[in-house]
Structures are given as C-alpha cells and as structure tokens.
Amino acid sequence: MDGMDGMGDDVRVLRSDDPEAQRLLDAGWRPVGESWGARLRLGEPPALGPLRALVARARDAGWTVRELGPDDDADVVAHEAATRADYPVTPATEPDVVTAEGLRRLRAEGHRAFGAVGAAGDLAAVTIVGRCDGRVETLWTSVRREHRRRGLATAVKAASVLALADEGARVFGTGGAQVNAAVLAANARLGYVVEERWLSLRRA
C-alpha cells in the first residue's frame, strides 16, 4: 500500500500516523475504511519449521500445495471470479478483476502463484506474490467459500514464503482491510507483524 497518499480530491488514503491524516480529520473528513500492512522478517538462518508444518497439515488433509504454472491460469481466473465478491472493499483494498492476460503480465514481471488443489483437481486457494522494493509482497490470497477454515490460506502463503526463502528472500509483506479478521489471524499464524495502518478518508 506504500505510496497511496492520495486518490483524488474527495478520498485520501494516508498512514494513520501521518500528521496530514489528523489534520483532515480535524477538518471534518470522515474515515470510510481502514487497512494495514504487515511484514514477516526471517532471521539468518531462517526458522522455517513452523511454515513447513502449515503446508504439511494441508497435505495431510489431502490437498496438494504447490506452485501454479501457466497451465493453471484458466483455473486461477475461474477461482478469482468465484471469490471476488467476498473481498472486503475499501478505497485502498478494492481487488482488480483477474484475467488470463493479467496473469501473463504478472508472470512476465516475475510474480508467482501458489495454490491448494483437491483430489479432483479443484483449485481451492491461491496466493500471488512478487518482489517489490527489497521484499516479497503478496498481491492477494483467496480461498473458495466452501473450503475456508481449513488452513488453506496459511498453507499457500507458507508455501510461497518457503519457495522464496530458498532463493534468499528474507522480508515478506502483505496487507488488507482491517475488517478482514480472518486474514489478520492467518497472517499472525505465519509470523507477520502489522507495522503500518492506513486510513481512507472522504471529504465531508
């Protein structure tokens, strides 16, 4: 969410500790959303046992947790179409429509996808990550409604961290809407710590 210091004349997205946010509140602007950014900072050598355990738990339950390739893009597009309405929407967190062309562009930019696949080949959870400003940033993570509360979000995010940590990455970022308590809890299980909060303010 870095850099979202303005979204037009009527809505501003600012860090909660930015003096400008307080000035706007004092001037009558009203909060219309709150979001956050979190970081996972691995040590050297990284302690990856807890992350491996999260992936193993999903695999023991019958899921295949793996990196998704271009051959999976059609399934990812269908998955995101089915889950898009469930994303909490704020001025800072409204999800993009995922298309095959968009996925090809993300892959060309170095982004990678990880998913949880059922025995019948059904894609139940997806996370997309990419390197950004010295860290690996999560673009989004989603789980089909009928497969939630099974640890699949943590499993696919853990798989992405493990893959990138093997390549030397040590700092990982993610974010989301404050109202999404499930995502906050999942990130805490992975070891993410909220380091910044953002306010979406609308002119009164």
Steps between C-alpha positions, in 0.01 A plus 500: 500500500802724504452821307123518530508852632218626285217374281343818374341806654231316698686194636847485654680188621761586762699322767325532833811662651528761224431847645302575185250228598431671831476839329235368263306337785505831687374668183198270487612223267353165606656152501343267242746215536806377685773275370839373611840383385689218669852357470652160557871533569693174492822460693825358369483208475122523471283296738273331246374206705165662594435590136577148383259370763218714359557359152527145635172535685317584177671217314412255775136604451519397134589828327782546253677825585724607214617780275256569220624532143359655182297183439305584817410855396151414378424341837639805681278733296192287577599483867535878528169558322334277761664671798521866393168598659630383839793742514444784751501822299647830616647782289842343569415131454254460213611191302575506130318272258735210425537402136722257308677796338555657841651181636734475201611856566561427867705192413704704252572743786625214717193436714424145607186314601450225757186300557326220685346240268253230602500135398255576219723775364292781649692815588401603852754770596738732316764754595697723261834647606777707344814686593456870578737751660727241658225273629257240370151651497173308496269640233203297620392177666156344460320183603177357362218552747429127540864429589560769762605433859720211389835677518535529124577874495785450744619193307531673163655812653744282693588317177577831330723612787685168502564515125628857505698448822686217325604763244626738766198720576479603864235776516139440397212747490124470492198716573124521500186653639470538877155338496647174370574340836559157346786628288656679794487178703644294214790740456572493873528120482760542227698745710402828331494808721285803416738795460280764342134597491328708234187713512274562202352846556216657304429871485186580701 
